[in-house]
């Protein structure tokens, strides 16, 4: 599925990049800008960032579910990741109302 129309980035590319970043440092805080930098792209309209944040959360949770880290460490780290929703605005997606989400 195409996540970023401006840069033609697919969901699979974003997921692979997130896993690569987590493999390098499992406790790094991944944000959309870090993913785009790794892909050698830049956010243009940034309308895809809420979808990228949701993908980061989903992939990070799955990554830690497969890891051997303790539950307390994982919960505190995922809480930091979920705070990205507030920063990048979970009220609107791609500058549309929540009922018209593209992905």
MMTF fields as JSON, N, C-alpha, C and O atoms, coordinates in Angstrom:
{
  "mmtfVersion": "1.0.0",
  "mmtfProducer": "UNKNOWN",
  "numBonds": 411,
  "numAtoms": 412,
  "numGroups": 103,
  "numChains": 1,
  "numModels": 1,
  "chainsPerModel": [1],
  "groupsPerChain": [103],
  "chainIdList": ["A"],
  "bondAtomList": [4, 2, 8, 6, 12, 10, 16, 14, 20, 18, 24, 22, 28, 26, 32, 30, 36, 34, 40, 38, 44, 42, 48, 46, 52, 50, 56, 54, 60, 58, 64, 62, 68, 66, 72, 70, 76, 74, 80, 78, 84, 82, 88, 86, 92, 90, 96, 94, 100, 98, 104, 102, 108, 106, 112, 110, 116, 114, 120, 118, 124, 122, 128, 126, 132, 130, 136, 134, 140, 138, 144, 142, 148, 146, 152, 150, 156, 154, 160, 158, 164, 162, 168, 166, 172, 170, 176, 174, 180, 178, 184, 182, 188, 186, 192, 190, 196, 194, 200, 198, 204, 202, 208, 206, 212, 210, 216, 214, 220, 218, 224, 222, 228, 226, 232, 230, 236, 234, 240, 238, 244, 242, 248, 246, 252, 250, 256, 254, 260, 258, 264, 262, 268, 266, 272, 270, 276, 274, 280, 278, 284, 282, 288, 286, 292, 290, 296, 294, 300, 298, 304, 302, 308, 306, 312, 310, 316, 314, 320, 318, 324, 322, 328, 326, 332, 330, 336, 334, 340, 338, 344, 342, 348, 346, 352, 350, 356, 354, 360, 358, 364, 362, 368, 366, 372, 370, 376, 374, 380, 378, 384, 382, 388, 386, 392, 390, 396, 394, 400, 398, 404, 402, 408, 406],
  "bondOrderList": [1, 1, 1, 1, 1, 1, 1, 1, 1, 1, 1, 1, 1, 1, 1, 1, 1, 1, 1, 1, 1, 1, 1, 1, 1, 1, 1, 1, 1, 1, 1, 1, 1, 1, 1, 1, 1, 1, 1, 1, 1, 1, 1, 1, 1, 1, 1, 1, 1, 1, 1, 1, 1, 1, 1, 1, 1, 1, 1, 1, 1, 1, 1, 1, 1, 1, 1, 1, 1, 1, 1, 1, 1, 1, 1, 1, 1, 1, 1, 1, 1, 1, 1, 1, 1, 1, 1, 1, 1, 1, 1, 1, 1, 1, 1, 1, 1, 1, 1, 1, 1, 1],
  "groupList": [{"groupName": "UNK", "atomNameList": ["N", "CA", "C", "O"], "elementList": ["N", "C", "C", "O"], "formalChargeList": [0, 0, 0, 0], "bondAtomList": [1, 0, 2, 1, 3, 2], "bondOrderList": [1, 1, 2], "singleLetterCode": "X", "chemCompType": "L-PEPTIDE LINKING"}],
  "groupTypeList": [0, 0, 0, 0, 0, 0, 0, 0, 0, 0, 0, 0, 0, 0, 0, 0, 0, 0, 0, 0, 0, 0, 0, 0, 0, 0, 0, 0, 0, 0, 0, 0, 0, 0, 0, 0, 0, 0, 0, 0, 0, 0, 0, 0, 0, 0, 0, 0, 0, 0, 0, 0, 0, 0, 0, 0, 0, 0, 0, 0, 0, 0, 0, 0, 0, 0, 0, 0, 0, 0, 0, 0, 0, 0, 0, 0, 0, 0, 0, 0, 0, 0, 0, 0, 0, 0, 0, 0, 0, 0, 0, 0, 0, 0, 0, 0, 0, 0, 0, 0, 0, 0, 0],
  "groupIdList": [1, 2, 3, 4, 5, 6, 7, 8, 9, 10, 11, 12, 13, 14, 15, 16, 17, 18, 19, 20, 21, 22, 23, 24, 25, 26, 27, 28, 29, 30, 31, 32, 33, 34, 35, 36, 37, 38, 39, 40, 41, 42, 43, 44, 45, 46, 47, 48, 49, 50, 51, 52, 53, 54, 55, 56, 57, 58, 59, 60, 61, 62, 63, 64, 65, 66, 67, 68, 69, 70, 71, 72, 73, 74, 75, 76, 77, 78, 79, 80, 81, 82, 83, 84, 85, 86, 87, 88, 89, 90, 91, 92, 93, 94, 95, 96, 97, 98, 99, 100, 101, 102, 103],
  "secStructList": [7, 3, 3, 3, 6, 6, 6, 6, 3, 3, 2, 2, 2, 2, 2, 2, 2, 2, 2, 2, 2, 2, 2, 2, 7, 6, 6, 7, 7, 7, 7, 2, 2, 2, 2, 2, 2, 2, 6, 6, 7, 7, 7, 1, 1, 7, 6, 6, 2, 2, 2, 2, 2, 2, 2, 2, 2, 2, 2, 2, 2, 2, 2, 2, 2, 2, 1, 7, 7, 7, 2, 2, 2, 2, 2, 2, 2, 2, 2, 2, 2, 2, 6, 2, 2, 2, 2, 2, 7, 1, 1, 7, 5, 6, 6, 5, 7, 4, 4, 4, 7, 7, 7],
  "xCoordList": [0.835, 0.0, 0.892, 1.911, 0.518, 1.258, 0.901, -0.263, 1.89, 1.663, 1.904, 1.082, 3.015, 3.374, 3.273, 4.063, 2.307, 2.111, 3.136, 3.485, 3.613, 4.593, 5.925, 6.554, 6.352, 7.646, 7.535, 8.55, 6.309, 6.062, 6.736, 7.553, 6.379, 6.906, 5.789, 4.678, 6.095, 5.103, 5.172, 6.152, 4.127, 4.077, 5.17, 5.76, 5.438, 6.478, 7.847, 8.626, 8.151, 9.433, 9.549, 10.606, 8.465, 8.481, 8.663, 9.457, 7.938, 8.062, 9.482, 10.027, 10.088, 11.454, 12.442, 13.38, 12.236, 13.113, 13.0, 14.007, 11.792, 11.587, 12.3, 12.958, 12.177, 12.84, 14.36, 15.051, 14.886, 16.33, 16.789, 17.817, 16.032, 16.386, 16.336, 17.199, 15.334, 15.223, 16.313, 16.771, 16.739, 17.84, 19.142, 19.949, 19.347, 20.549, 20.532, 21.528, 19.387, 19.241, 17.796, 16.909, 17.55, 16.167, 15.433, 14.203, 16.149, 15.479, 15.47, 15.187, 15.77, 15.708, 14.251, 13.383, 14.007, 12.676, 12.582, 13.266, 11.738, 11.622, 10.494, 9.376, 10.806, 9.834, 9.802, 10.734, 8.749, 8.675, 9.898, 10.343, 10.44, 11.599, 12.796, 13.554, 12.968, 14.075, 13.875, 14.832, 12.639, 12.333, 12.589, 13.21, 12.113, 12.298, 13.77, 14.226, 14.517, 15.944, 16.661, 17.538, 16.282, 16.885, 16.571, 17.395, 15.379, 14.977, 15.521, 15.273, 16.253, 16.794, 15.681, 15.795, 14.606, 13.471, 13.228, 13.883, 12.297, 11.899, 10.394, 9.773, 9.822, 8.391, 8.069, 8.669, 7.157, 6.792, 5.515, 5.559, 4.393, 3.146, 2.906, 2.125, 3.577, 3.504, 2.117, 1.841, 1.253, -0.065, -0.032, -0.982, 1.049, 1.177, 1.736, 1.72, 2.228, 2.875, 1.982, 2.483, 0.69, -0.143, -0.18, -0.165, -0.227, -0.196, 1.167, 1.245, 2.227, 3.571, 3.702, 4.3, 3.156, 3.2, 2.459, 2.946, 1.293, 0.537, 1.328, 1.305, 2.021, 2.851, 4.02, 4.364, 4.635, 5.743, 5.269, 5.948, 4.127, 3.602, 3.331, 3.72, 2.671, 2.312, 3.552, 3.634, 4.515, 5.726, 6.577, 7.161, 6.654, 7.43, 6.827, 7.557, 5.511, 4.861, 5.137, 5.429, 5.048, 5.315, 6.782, 7.086, 7.68, 9.109, 9.399, 10.124, 8.834, 9.074, 8.361, 8.818, 7.267, 6.578, 7.464, 7.401, 8.281, 9.196, 10.505, 11.244, 10.803, 12.088, 12.012, 10.953, 13.153, 13.242, 13.339, 13.769, 12.96, 13.041, 11.952, 10.934, 12.183, 11.177, 9.974, 10.095, 8.835, 7.583, 7.56, 6.992, 8.168, 8.152, 8.908, 8.466, 10.049, 10.825, 10.041, 10.043, 9.383, 8.633, 7.477, 7.253, 6.738, 5.577, 6.0, 5.358, 7.067, 7.486, 7.965, 7.719, 8.64, 9.11, 7.932, 7.911, 6.966, 5.812, 4.952, 4.308, 4.926, 4.205, 4.845, 4.145, 6.166, 6.852, 6.518, 6.347, 6.429, 6.1, 4.665, 4.4, 3.754, 2.354, 2.176, 1.228, 3.075, 3.007, 3.18, 2.818, 3.729, 3.873, 2.511, 2.391, 1.493, 0.152, -0.275, -0.882, 0.049, -0.312, 0.5, -0.035, 1.785, 2.658, 2.263, 2.268, 1.923, 1.612, 0.118, -0.297, -0.685, -2.117, -2.89, -2.897, -3.548, -4.362, -5.792, -6.602, -6.107, -7.469, -7.748, -8.873, -6.743, -6.925, -5.904, -4.795, -6.286, -5.401, -5.36, -6.387, -4.162, -3.963, -4.839, -5.368, -4.971, -5.749, -7.213, -7.865, -7.707, -9.109, -9.75, -9.052, -11.061, -11.741, -11.456, -11.122, -11.586, -11.216, -12.016, -11.505, -13.234, -14.053, -13.616, -14.09, -12.719, -12.301, -10.855, -10.179, -10.369, -8.971, -8.673, -9.419, -7.597, -7.276, -6.761, -7.056, -6.011, -5.397, -6.12, -5.734],
  "yCoordList": [-1.164, 0.0, 1.243, 1.282, 2.214, 3.463, 4.351, 4.711, 4.703, 5.546, 7.01, 7.867, 7.301, 8.678, 8.872, 8.315, 9.654, 9.902, 10.884, 10.827, 11.78, 12.768, 12.118, 12.498, 11.13, 10.476, 9.063, 8.409, 8.586, 7.221, 6.19, 5.386, 6.229, 5.3, 4.338, 4.758, 3.044, 2.04, 1.701, 2.004, 1.076, 0.661, -0.37, -0.359, -1.243, -2.26, -1.619, -2.066, -0.583, 0.119, 0.747, 0.689, 1.344, 1.977, 0.92, 1.111, -0.197, -1.262, -1.824, -2.046, -2.058, -2.574, -1.591, -1.996, -0.31, 0.714, 0.762, 0.912, 0.637, 0.651, -0.537, -0.384, -1.708, -2.901, -2.732, -3.127, -2.16, -1.913, -0.981, -1.226, 0.085, 1.025, 0.358, 0.604, -0.483, -1.19, -2.24, -2.489, -2.857, -3.82, -3.13, -3.708, -1.904, -1.157, -0.756, -0.914, -0.231, 0.196, -0.056, 0.725, -1.131, -1.5, -0.466, -0.491, 0.442, 1.404, 2.819, 3.773, 2.96, 4.276, 4.69, 3.853, 5.958, 6.486, 6.839, 7.744, 6.122, 6.304, 7.283, 7.126, 8.287, 9.295, 9.31, 8.822, 9.861, 9.883, 10.513, 10.032, 11.573, 12.225, 11.277, 11.309, 10.437, 9.482, 8.425, 8.017, 7.992, 7.006, 7.609, 6.976, 8.83, 9.486, 9.754, 9.611, 10.141, 10.387, 9.104, 9.123, 8.007, 6.712, 6.311, 5.689, 6.668, 6.377, 7.408, 7.305, 8.392, 9.494, 10.268, 10.634, 10.507, 11.303, 12.397, 12.443, 13.268, 14.28, 14.458, 14.274, 14.82, 15.067, 16.319, 17.368, 16.23, 17.397, 18.02, 19.102, 17.366, 17.931, 17.427, 18.021, 16.332, 15.719, 15.206, 14.94, 15.064, 14.512, 13.039, 12.513, 12.364, 10.93, 10.638, 9.484, 11.64, 11.411, 10.695, 9.822, 11.009, 10.228, 8.745, 7.903, 8.412, 7.003, 6.384, 5.216, 7.147, 6.644, 6.404, 5.41, 7.294, 7.109, 5.839, 5.073, 5.612, 4.388, 3.148, 2.136, 3.222, 2.103, 1.895, 0.756, 2.973, 2.869, 2.162, 1.264, 2.552, 1.95, 0.461, -0.369, 0.13, -1.261, -2.136, -3.212, -1.681, -2.461, -2.551, -3.6, -1.475, -1.483, -2.452, -3.201, -2.445, -3.382, -4.829, -5.675, -5.117, -6.47, -6.847, -7.991, -5.898, -6.148, -6.523, -7.482, -5.769, -6.048, -7.303, -7.955, -7.654, -8.896, -10.104, -11.131, -9.974, -11.05, -11.018, -12.003, -9.893, -9.761, -10.39, -10.828, -10.42, -10.998, -9.932, -10.236, -8.711, -7.63, -7.796, -8.446, -7.199, -7.295, -6.422, -5.425, -6.801, -6.106, -4.666, -3.819, -4.357, -2.986, -2.037, -0.913, -2.486, -1.649, -1.381, -0.262, -2.392, -2.259, -1.291, -0.449, -1.392, -0.519, 0.932, 1.783, 1.243, 2.64, 3.177, 4.338, 2.345, 2.786, 3.004, 3.991, 2.102, 2.251, 3.441, 4.04, 3.794, 5.001, 6.237, 7.16, 6.251, 7.37, 7.404, 8.475, 6.233, 6.166, 6.651, 7.377, 6.26, 6.68, 8.192, 8.758, 8.847, 10.301, 11.004, 12.172, 10.301, 10.88, 11.203, 12.121, 10.449, 10.725, 12.147, 12.833, 12.577, 13.936, 14.946, 15.952, 14.675, 15.61, 15.777, 16.895, 14.691, 14.769, 14.819, 14.746, 14.94, 15.165, 13.935, 13.548, 13.311, 12.145, 12.545, 11.688, 13.818, 14.265, 14.301, 14.046, 14.613, 14.65, 13.741, 13.556, 13.193, 12.346, 12.886, 13.012, 13.201, 13.738, 14.961, 15.165, 15.755, 17.002, 16.769, 17.634, 15.588, 15.251, 14.942, 14.733, 14.911, 14.506, 13.036, 12.29, 12.62, 11.253, 10.202, 9.103, 10.488, 9.512, 9.287, 8.357, 10.126, 10.022, 9.603, 10.008, 8.803, 8.393, 7.541, 6.614, 7.848, 7.182, 5.767, 4.886, 5.538, 4.211, 3.389, 2.25],
  "zCoordList": [0.0, 0.0, 0.0, 0.689, -0.746, -0.847, 0.337, 0.517, 1.139, 2.317, 1.978, 2.305, 1.332, 1.006, -0.509, -1.271, -0.922, -2.353, -2.908, -4.087, -2.061, -2.522, -2.896, -3.883, -2.096, -2.296, -2.846, -3.086, -3.047, -3.517, -2.605, -3.054, -1.323, -0.334, 0.056, 0.378, 0.023, 0.364, 1.851, 2.532, 2.324, 3.72, 4.007, 5.088, 3.068, 3.245, 3.432, 4.275, 2.664, 2.806, 4.188, 4.815, 4.657, 5.977, 7.056, 7.977, 6.956, 7.948, 7.981, 9.062, 6.824, 6.769, 7.38, 8.066, 7.135, 7.688, 9.204, 9.895, 9.724, 11.173, 11.809, 12.838, 11.212, 11.752, 11.698, 12.637, 10.63, 10.535, 11.652, 12.283, 11.897, 12.954, 14.322, 15.164, 14.549, 15.824, 15.976, 17.091, 14.886, 14.953, 15.361, 16.089, 14.898, 15.254, 16.724, 17.429, 17.185, 18.577, 18.996, 18.651, 19.732, 20.077, 20.915, 20.97, 21.57, 22.453, 21.889, 22.614, 20.625, 20.013, 19.808, 19.56, 19.914, 19.668, 18.192, 17.713, 17.484, 16.04, 15.756, 16.245, 14.963, 14.548, 13.019, 12.38, 12.43, 10.967, 10.296, 9.254, 10.876, 10.266, 10.195, 9.226, 11.212, 11.22, 10.127, 9.469, 9.943, 8.9, 7.522, 6.668, 7.308, 6.015, 5.742, 4.607, 6.768, 6.585, 6.169, 5.305, 6.784, 6.454, 5.011, 4.34, 4.54, 3.161, 2.17, 0.969, 2.665, 1.875, 1.176, 0.006, 1.915, 1.446, 2.464, 3.506, 2.167, 3.138, 3.07, 2.023, 4.21, 4.238, 3.45, 3.686, 2.54, 1.744, 2.284, 2.87, 2.099, 2.638, 4.067, 4.811, 4.449, 5.783, 6.134, 7.304, 5.166, 5.409, 5.747, 6.326, 5.392, 5.652, 7.039, 7.466, 7.752, 9.035, 10.046, 10.754, 10.156, 11.097, 10.749, 11.647, 9.467, 9.069, 9.367, 9.747, 9.2, 9.498, 11.0, 11.411, 11.822, 13.271, 13.672, 14.503, 13.09, 13.38, 12.968, 13.669, 11.843, 11.391, 12.332, 12.645, 12.789, 13.747, 15.01, 15.509, 15.524, 16.754, 16.537, 17.358, 15.447, 15.172, 15.01, 15.602, 14.215, 13.966, 15.235, 15.509, 16.004, 17.24, 18.252, 18.901, 18.391, 19.307, 18.881, 19.726, 17.59, 17.096, 17.308, 17.647, 17.111, 17.302, 18.75, 19.012, 19.689, 21.105, 21.567, 22.505, 20.943, 21.297, 20.962, 21.638, 19.924, 19.537, 20.321, 20.327, 20.984, 21.679, 23.072, 23.519, 23.734, 25.069, 26.149, 27.262, 25.864, 26.848, 27.895, 27.657, 29.059, 30.125, 29.792, 29.081, 30.303, 30.006, 30.458, 29.769, 31.61, 32.129, 31.21, 30.975, 30.689, 29.768, 28.494, 27.98, 27.996, 26.748, 26.912, 26.043, 28.008, 28.231, 28.301, 27.687, 29.034, 29.142, 27.792, 27.464, 27.018, 25.708, 24.75, 24.015, 24.753, 23.867, 24.26, 23.399, 25.528, 25.937, 25.305, 24.891, 25.233, 24.574, 23.091, 22.509, 22.488, 21.063, 20.84, 19.881, 21.706, 21.552, 21.699, 21.156, 22.425, 22.565, 21.219, 21.076, 20.24, 18.901, 18.291, 17.48, 18.684, 18.168, 18.496, 17.674, 19.707, 20.113, 19.311, 18.846, 19.152, 18.45, 16.989, 16.474, 16.318, 14.904, 14.628, 13.471, 15.657, 15.475, 15.076, 13.907, 16.049, 15.735, 15.387, 15.034, 15.482, 15.176, 13.686, 13.256, 12.903, 11.455, 10.794, 11.296, 9.688, 8.907, 7.492, 6.824, 7.053, 5.708, 5.461, 4.368, 6.497, 6.455, 6.072, 5.488, 6.414, 6.193, 7.53, 8.522, 7.565, 8.774, 9.038, 8.118, 10.288, 10.677, 9.915, 9.697, 9.508, 8.789, 7.347, 6.696, 6.842, 5.446, 5.312, 4.366, 6.237, 6.211, 4.994, 4.681, 4.315, 3.052, 3.252, 2.445, 4.293, 4.463, 5.491, 5.754]
}
